[in-house]
Amino acid sequence: MDTTRRGFLCVSAVAPALIRTIEPAIQPVPPEATTNLATIMDLLIPESDGMPSATQAAGLPYLQALMHRDKDVATDISKALEVAEAFSMRSFQKPFGSLAPQDQIAVLTRMESTALGVFDLLRAYVYESYYLQPGIWKLIGYELYPTDHAGPHMKPFDESLVANVRKMPKLYREA
């Protein structure tokens, strides 16, 4: 077969896209694992003081979409769910989903102290799913200022705040 340079370049440019479409789709998280993920999310960020829990703030659909788009995120979260299940079976001889809330917290506490990397990633994903929600921004008083507009205006500096400091003697000597 006579392959030209141009033909080779065309095929090599299209190959990554073809390979990406051939890759198997990321398997959805099974229903019991989704339930466990929602439970863990709400244990890490519970509803309190007028703030919604992680799942009430639409954190679960966010993480599901993220897992669907990013295979590494799906792997990290699936691994964390497996570790939680293993700790649950080892400590309580029951699946994580059937434990009482205080036992689920005990499993997560044990994960935090013994499976640091796994727990840290899971916690980071849960926090991301929560604090990237515009509804949460409003509740915590965060305002997004796009870079193509002027940002917030600062209040004028109040000189009285440093008046006492200015009255103090110098704490250094001239060199």
Short mmCIF file of the C-alpha atoms (twelve columns), coordinates in Angstrom:
data_MODEL
# 
_entry.id   MODEL 
# 
loop_
_atom_site.group_PDB 
_atom_site.id 
_atom_site.type_symbol 
_atom_site.label_atom_id 
_atom_site.label_alt_id 
_atom_site.label_comp_id 
_atom_site.label_asym_id 
_atom_site.label_seq_id 
_atom_site.Cartn_x 
_atom_site.Cartn_y 
_atom_site.Cartn_z 
_atom_site.pdbx_PDB_model_num 
ATOM 1   C CA . MET A 1   0.000   0.000  0.000  1 
ATOM 2   C CA . ASP A 2   1.381   3.413  -0.991 1 
ATOM 3   C CA . THR A 3   1.018   5.788  1.953  1 
ATOM 4   C CA . THR A 4   1.700   9.448  1.385  1 
ATOM 5   C CA . ARG A 5   2.829   11.882 4.031  1 
ATOM 6   C CA . ARG A 6   -0.451  13.773 3.689  1 
ATOM 7   C CA . GLY A 7   -2.490  10.581 4.104  1 
ATOM 8   C CA . PHE A 8   -0.496  9.570  7.165  1 
ATOM 9   C CA . LEU A 9   -1.004  12.996 8.771  1 
ATOM 10  C CA . CYS A 10  -4.758  12.913 8.079  1 
ATOM 11  C CA . VAL A 11  -5.147  9.464  9.614  1 
ATOM 12  C CA . SER A 12  -2.991  10.317 12.615 1 
ATOM 13  C CA . ALA A 13  -4.997  13.499 13.245 1 
ATOM 14  C CA . VAL A 14  -8.302  11.590 13.297 1 
ATOM 15  C CA . ALA A 15  -7.042  8.555  15.236 1 
ATOM 16  C CA . PRO A 16  -7.304  10.046 18.771 1 
ATOM 17  C CA . ALA A 17  -10.939 11.014 18.146 1 
ATOM 18  C CA . LEU A 18  -11.704 7.522  16.858 1 
ATOM 19  C CA . ILE A 19  -9.980  5.883  19.801 1 
ATOM 20  C CA . ARG A 20  -11.898 8.104  22.198 1 
ATOM 21  C CA . THR A 21  -15.207 7.068  20.638 1 
ATOM 22  C CA . ILE A 22  -14.202 3.403  20.792 1 
ATOM 23  C CA . GLU A 23  -13.424 3.540  24.532 1 
ATOM 24  C CA . PRO A 24  -16.199 1.938  26.547 1 
ATOM 25  C CA . ALA A 25  -18.576 4.377  28.190 1 
ATOM 26  C CA . ILE A 26  -18.030 4.901  31.882 1 
ATOM 27  C CA . GLN A 27  -20.317 2.557  33.728 1 
ATOM 28  C CA . PRO A 28  -22.936 4.372  35.792 1 
ATOM 29  C CA . VAL A 29  -22.645 4.005  39.530 1 
ATOM 30  C CA . PRO A 30  -24.999 1.230  40.719 1 
ATOM 31  C CA . PRO A 31  -28.095 2.419  42.656 1 
ATOM 32  C CA . GLU A 32  -26.823 1.184  46.049 1 
ATOM 33  C CA . ALA A 33  -23.499 2.962  45.503 1 
ATOM 34  C CA . THR A 34  -25.372 6.131  44.476 1 
ATOM 35  C CA . THR A 35  -27.371 5.909  47.693 1 
ATOM 36  C CA . ASN A 36  -24.158 5.442  49.676 1 
ATOM 37  C CA . LEU A 37  -22.568 8.404  47.907 1 
ATOM 38  C CA . ALA A 38  -25.581 10.588 48.743 1 
ATOM 39  C CA . THR A 39  -25.441 9.434  52.375 1 
ATOM 40  C CA . ILE A 40  -21.715 10.175 52.616 1 
ATOM 41  C CA . MET A 41  -22.212 13.585 51.045 1 
ATOM 42  C CA . ASP A 42  -24.879 14.484 53.596 1 
ATOM 43  C CA . LEU A 43  -22.733 13.195 56.457 1 
ATOM 44  C CA . LEU A 44  -19.836 15.380 55.309 1 
ATOM 45  C CA . ILE A 45  -22.045 18.437 54.709 1 
ATOM 46  C CA . PRO A 46  -25.270 18.077 56.710 1 
ATOM 47  C CA . GLU A 47  -28.164 20.501 56.678 1 
ATOM 48  C CA . SER A 48  -27.780 23.074 59.456 1 
ATOM 49  C CA . ASP A 49  -28.126 26.749 60.321 1 
ATOM 50  C CA . GLY A 50  -30.221 27.525 57.263 1 
ATOM 51  C CA . MET A 51  -27.727 25.886 54.918 1 
ATOM 52  C CA . PRO A 52  -28.808 22.925 52.779 1 
ATOM 53  C CA . SER A 53  -27.064 19.578 52.890 1 
ATOM 54  C CA . ALA A 54  -24.793 18.519 50.034 1 
ATOM 55  C CA . THR A 55  -27.533 16.604 48.238 1 
ATOM 56  C CA . GLN A 56  -30.131 19.332 48.813 1 
ATOM 57  C CA . ALA A 57  -27.739 21.742 47.080 1 
ATOM 58  C CA . ALA A 58  -27.709 19.524 43.942 1 
ATOM 59  C CA . GLY A 59  -24.287 18.108 44.739 1 
ATOM 60  C CA . LEU A 60  -25.184 14.557 43.708 1 
ATOM 61  C CA . PRO A 61  -26.187 15.386 40.104 1 
ATOM 62  C CA . TYR A 62  -23.029 17.514 39.859 1 
ATOM 63  C CA . LEU A 63  -20.818 14.600 40.935 1 
ATOM 64  C CA . GLN A 64  -22.664 12.156 38.684 1 
ATOM 65  C CA . ALA A 65  -22.117 14.430 35.675 1 
ATOM 66  C CA . LEU A 66  -18.466 14.918 36.655 1 
ATOM 67  C CA . MET A 67  -17.993 11.157 36.968 1 
ATOM 68  C CA . HIS A 68  -19.548 10.665 33.561 1 
ATOM 69  C CA . ARG A 69  -17.187 13.205 31.950 1 
ATOM 70  C CA . ASP A 70  -13.969 12.346 33.786 1 
ATOM 71  C CA . LYS A 71  -12.896 8.720  34.145 1 
ATOM 72  C CA . ASP A 72  -10.341 9.606  36.857 1 
ATOM 73  C CA . VAL A 73  -13.024 11.213 39.031 1 
ATOM 74  C CA . ALA A 74  -15.250 8.171  38.517 1 
ATOM 75  C CA . THR A 75  -12.386 5.902  39.548 1 
ATOM 76  C CA . ASP A 76  -11.560 7.987  42.643 1 
ATOM 77  C CA . ILE A 77  -15.154 8.127  43.863 1 
ATOM 78  C CA . SER A 78  -15.823 4.451  43.103 1 
ATOM 79  C CA . LYS A 79  -12.687 3.499  45.021 1 
ATOM 80  C CA . ALA A 80  -13.776 5.611  47.999 1 
ATOM 81  C CA . LEU A 81  -17.186 3.947  47.995 1 
ATOM 82  C CA . GLU A 82  -15.532 0.518  47.881 1 
ATOM 83  C CA . VAL A 83  -13.265 1.434  50.790 1 
ATOM 84  C CA . ALA A 84  -16.252 2.680  52.822 1 
ATOM 85  C CA . GLU A 85  -18.058 -0.585 52.084 1 
ATOM 86  C CA . ALA A 86  -14.999 -2.653 53.068 1 
ATOM 87  C CA . PHE A 87  -14.548 -0.727 56.338 1 
ATOM 88  C CA . SER A 88  -18.237 -1.169 57.078 1 
ATOM 89  C CA . MET A 89  -18.102 -4.920 56.505 1 
ATOM 90  C CA . ARG A 90  -14.895 -5.259 58.537 1 
ATOM 91  C CA . SER A 91  -16.119 -3.192 61.496 1 
ATOM 92  C CA . PHE A 92  -19.855 -3.924 61.587 1 
ATOM 93  C CA . GLN A 93  -20.365 -6.971 59.317 1 
ATOM 94  C CA . LYS A 94  -23.070 -4.986 57.496 1 
ATOM 95  C CA . PRO A 95  -23.181 -3.020 54.235 1 
ATOM 96  C CA . PHE A 96  -22.596 0.716  54.635 1 
ATOM 97  C CA . GLY A 97  -26.150 1.575  53.581 1 
ATOM 98  C CA . SER A 98  -27.711 -0.526 56.341 1 
ATOM 99  C CA . LEU A 99  -25.679 1.021  59.169 1 
ATOM 100 C CA . ALA A 100 -27.085 3.524  61.644 1 
ATOM 101 C CA . PRO A 101 -25.906 7.105  61.036 1 
ATOM 102 C CA . GLN A 102 -23.496 7.070  64.002 1 
ATOM 103 C CA . ASP A 103 -21.907 3.866  62.641 1 
ATOM 104 C CA . GLN A 104 -21.633 5.418  59.177 1 
ATOM 105 C CA . ILE A 105 -19.840 8.362  60.773 1 
ATOM 106 C CA . ALA A 106 -17.536 5.902  62.547 1 
ATOM 107 C CA . VAL A 107 -16.704 4.291  59.187 1 
ATOM 108 C CA . LEU A 108 -15.919 7.690  57.647 1 
ATOM 109 C CA . THR A 109 -13.825 8.660  60.673 1 
ATOM 110 C CA . ARG A 110 -11.855 5.442  60.325 1 
ATOM 111 C CA . MET A 111 -11.420 6.093  56.605 1 
ATOM 112 C CA . GLU A 112 -10.172 9.583  57.365 1 
ATOM 113 C CA . SER A 113 -7.508  8.291  59.732 1 
ATOM 114 C CA . THR A 114 -6.386  5.166  57.855 1 
ATOM 115 C CA . ALA A 115 -7.187  5.729  54.159 1 
ATOM 116 C CA . LEU A 116 -6.111  9.349  53.991 1 
ATOM 117 C CA . GLY A 117 -5.603  9.725  50.245 1 
ATOM 118 C CA . VAL A 118 -8.889  8.075  49.380 1 
ATOM 119 C CA . PHE A 119 -10.879 10.013 51.961 1 
ATOM 120 C CA . ASP A 120 -9.209  13.325 51.099 1 
ATOM 121 C CA . LEU A 121 -10.150 12.972 47.430 1 
ATOM 122 C CA . LEU A 122 -13.727 12.039 48.281 1 
ATOM 123 C CA . ARG A 123 -14.060 14.985 50.656 1 
ATOM 124 C CA . ALA A 124 -12.583 17.350 48.059 1 
ATOM 125 C CA . TYR A 125 -15.081 16.189 45.432 1 
ATOM 126 C CA . VAL A 126 -17.976 16.599 47.862 1 
ATOM 127 C CA . TYR A 127 -16.835 20.107 48.818 1 
ATOM 128 C CA . GLU A 128 -16.434 20.971 45.138 1 
ATOM 129 C CA . SER A 129 -19.946 19.722 44.385 1 
ATOM 130 C CA . TYR A 130 -21.306 21.917 47.169 1 
ATOM 131 C CA . TYR A 131 -19.380 25.152 46.884 1 
ATOM 132 C CA . LEU A 132 -19.661 25.401 43.094 1 
ATOM 133 C CA . GLN A 133 -23.447 25.697 43.311 1 
ATOM 134 C CA . PRO A 134 -24.707 29.247 42.661 1 
ATOM 135 C CA . GLY A 135 -27.417 28.738 45.300 1 
ATOM 136 C CA . ILE A 136 -24.723 28.192 47.935 1 
ATOM 137 C CA . TRP A 137 -22.858 31.285 46.737 1 
ATOM 138 C CA . LYS A 138 -25.904 33.395 47.565 1 
ATOM 139 C CA . LEU A 139 -26.251 31.831 51.007 1 
ATOM 140 C CA . ILE A 140 -22.627 32.470 51.976 1 
ATOM 141 C CA . GLY A 141 -22.546 35.953 50.462 1 
ATOM 142 C CA . TYR A 142 -20.146 35.177 47.622 1 
ATOM 143 C CA . GLU A 143 -20.490 37.343 44.552 1 
ATOM 144 C CA . LEU A 144 -18.983 36.327 41.249 1 
ATOM 145 C CA . TYR A 145 -17.316 39.184 39.410 1 
ATOM 146 C CA . PRO A 146 -16.557 38.296 35.796 1 
ATOM 147 C CA . THR A 147 -13.188 39.455 34.554 1 
ATOM 148 C CA . ASP A 148 -14.731 41.582 31.799 1 
ATOM 149 C CA . HIS A 149 -16.573 43.827 34.309 1 
ATOM 150 C CA . ALA A 150 -15.526 46.016 37.199 1 
ATOM 151 C CA . GLY A 151 -15.230 44.180 40.501 1 
ATOM 152 C CA . PRO A 152 -16.524 45.158 43.900 1 
ATOM 153 C CA . HIS A 153 -15.854 48.632 45.172 1 
ATOM 154 C CA . MET A 154 -13.893 48.892 48.389 1 
ATOM 155 C CA . LYS A 155 -15.016 51.114 51.218 1 
ATOM 156 C CA . PRO A 156 -12.724 54.085 51.853 1 
ATOM 157 C CA . PHE A 157 -9.976  53.334 54.370 1 
ATOM 158 C CA . ASP A 158 -10.808 54.371 57.931 1 
ATOM 159 C CA . GLU A 159 -7.724  56.102 59.403 1 
ATOM 160 C CA . SER A 160 -9.088  55.748 62.945 1 
ATOM 161 C CA . LEU A 161 -8.368  52.020 62.785 1 
ATOM 162 C CA . VAL A 162 -4.620  52.654 62.911 1 
ATOM 163 C CA . ALA A 163 -4.606  55.742 65.135 1 
ATOM 164 C CA . ASN A 164 -3.428  53.829 68.237 1 
ATOM 165 C CA . VAL A 165 -0.655  52.097 66.304 1 
ATOM 166 C CA . ARG A 166 0.617   55.443 65.003 1 
ATOM 167 C CA . LYS A 167 0.836   56.756 68.569 1 
ATOM 168 C CA . MET A 168 3.195   53.931 69.616 1 
ATOM 169 C CA . PRO A 169 6.956   54.511 69.723 1 
ATOM 170 C CA . LYS A 170 9.070   53.018 66.958 1 
ATOM 171 C CA . LEU A 171 9.896   49.366 67.550 1 
ATOM 172 C CA . TYR A 172 12.961  49.522 65.316 1 
ATOM 173 C CA . ARG A 173 16.077  51.626 65.118 1 
ATOM 174 C CA . GLU A 174 17.216  53.615 62.146 1 
ATOM 175 C CA . ALA A 175 20.092  52.006 60.243 1 
# 
